[in-house]
Amino acid sequence: MNSIKFEKPYFRWLFGGMGFHNSEATMTPLISDKLMNERILKTFHEIRPSFSRVFGGFHDWTKDAMNHFAEYYNKTFAKTDTAIYMVPGRAPLNETESQMEEFVNETCDKLEYLLKQKELKLIQFFCVANELSVGNTYAMLAKDLDKFKKYHQMFWSEFKKRKLDLGLIATDGSGINEFTEQIEWAAQNMDEYTKYYCGHNYAICEKWEDGDFAFDDPEFYDYLYRSFDKVVQIAKNKQKRFMLAEFGIHGRKIYFPPEKSSVMVSDIPSGFYDKKEEAEYALMACVEELAAMNAGVLCTAFWTFCDYPNPFLGWNGYSDEAKARYEVGKFSGFGTEMRYNKHGLFKWDEDGNCSARAALYSVGLMSKFFKSNSTVLKWTSDNKNLICGGVSNSNGSVSLCIINLSNTDEKINISIGFDIDKPFRVYEYACDCVPENEFGDLQPFTTLDKEVYIEVKPHSLTLLTTDYIDRSPETVNNVYVSDTGIVWDAVKDKYHAYYRVFEDGKQIASTTAENLSIKVNKNADYKVKSVDRFGNI
């Protein structure tokens, strides 16, 4: 019998939550109603991430594009109080100081429009460059950190002058070793202008060469914990926090995909071609999240919430489709620059496929329950293959996570050093049986009383939470058949998240819309049910 103990130390750091990079936030003109209502909004409202990173703050952002972003913001971030870290995915190569000043002023004009005129107050952080890149050259500013500092001085001064409530982030570099060195430099040279420190990390989790880790090696967690702790301490010494603003898992296939093109760029995740590996690497992404949180990282953002669409030629034109492609391409890249970017919790391709990936039921699940303004718990385990994490919330609820890296079932006695006021809801994810759902609904839960004994599956994640209200959501009224499908009245329930639609007792959709376009069976019985943010139906 394994033993795990969770305790609530008197002094423990606050956690800012888990979330995603939301690339689709600037791609709304290309998103179909089906993808928007049945995947993007539905999943966002169900998961309710605390933290999000988006590409934005472009110096040449058009008003139309900013208004499209604001519409997306009001349907997502504003409904869930999701803090936003904004960074340009592209920037010009400014050679002279006057060019830099012009760039800073143009960018601040756009940020001021969003913050003051559109009142998008959840935009709280900004960095001048994604992964220290400008132009089309990867990490160019990493070779000229003095210039990076100069940019931040200019932005800092302009923010103060315009009274923009934005914190500057440094350095947004990629790779633990690389960004640790950069943050050491930034802490010594530009701390005055820096709100928080941040970096990206794509961990290699495949036994490929010396120094790599096998999929289920517990040393993977230890390595990540030590690495994150090092940079957390650098930030702490400056009375700052560190954010893991982009992360994921890499394996050999990301470097050598079976279908390699000499023309297009294939930015795809590990396990993209293999369902088993997809499930395994999703689990390891959760190990990376726990390592970060337990080491004192402020918040995390998984790359990405949704796939990019497939690459396209972003040529201008007069049709709505051409204008949409051009707008999105201008601010997100197109052709080879757009890439085959397929890291999302769910898919987006030209065939209309928006099915969910394994990461939805693991990374997505954790993002729902490990949220902002929680306090990180202390844990101990007598089995190195059991990786844990936990948080307590101000309302007294707790969420606990146990990852079993062994290839056998494990029986566990969980000791909790504080009172629990209601039964746990238990969610399970196992690599050999991913709890997939045709409609991208999170897996169902079981209920466990206060005496906590569980048996976990091999290569699995088990999440236990009291962060819920046991209630009955509002009834959906006036469901009727129209010429194009089904229509119903919107519910007024403040906890409502989305609807599930049924035909003769069989679920046929999940959506945030108050209608569903389908071929109606006149003899069928249609029902619509509200699902609230706690998973009650």
SULTA-V437051 format. One line per field, one symbol per residue. ss: DSSP state (a for helix, b for strand, c for the rest). psi: psi as a letter, one per 40 degrees, with the letter a starting at -180 (. if undefined). A space follows every 10 residues. Layout:
ss->???
psi->???
This chain:
ss->cbbbbbbccc cccbbccbbb bcaaaacaaa ccaaaaaaaa aaaaaaaccc bbbbbccccc ccaaaaaaaa aaaaacaaaa ccbbbbbccc ccccccaaaa aaaaaaaaaa aaaaaaaccc ccbbbbbcca aacbccbcca aaacaaaaaa aaaaaaaaaa aaccccbbbb bbbbcaaaaa aaaaaaaaac aaaccbbbbb bbbbcccccc ccccccccaa aaaaaaaaaa aaaaaaaccc cbbbbbbbbb caaaaccccc cccccccbcc ccccaaaaaa aaaaaaaaaa aaaaaccccb bbcccbcccc ccccccccca aaaaaaaaaa aacccccccc cbcccbcccc cccccbcaaa acaaaaaaac cccbbbcbbb bccccbbbbb bbcccccbbb bbbbcccccb bbbbbbcccc cccbbbbbbb ccbccccccc cccccbbbcc ccbbbbcccb bbbbbccccc cccccccccb bcccbbbccc cccccbbbbb bbbccbbbbb bcccbbbccc cccccbbbbb bbccccc
psi->hihhhhigid hiiiieiiai hgdedeedee hidddddecd dddddddgid hihihafidf hidddddddd ddddecddee fhihhhhhei iighdidddd dddddddddd dddddddefg eeheiiidhh ffiiaehhfd edegdddddd dddddddddd defhghhiih efihhddddd ddddddddef ddehdiiiii hhhhghgdih eiiidfhedd dddddddddd dddddddefi ihhgehiahi adeddgidgh iedihggiii edehdddddd dddddddddd ddddeeidii hihidiiiii iihgiiadid dddddddddd eeiibdddig hfeidiihie eehfiiiddd ecddddddeg iifihhiiii ieheehhiii iiideeiihi hhhheifiih hhhhhhfihh eiiihhhihh deghgihdee iiiiiihhid hghihiiigi hhhhiegihh ihiiihifhi hadebiiiii ieheehdiih hihfehheih ieifihhihh hdeihhihih hieeei.
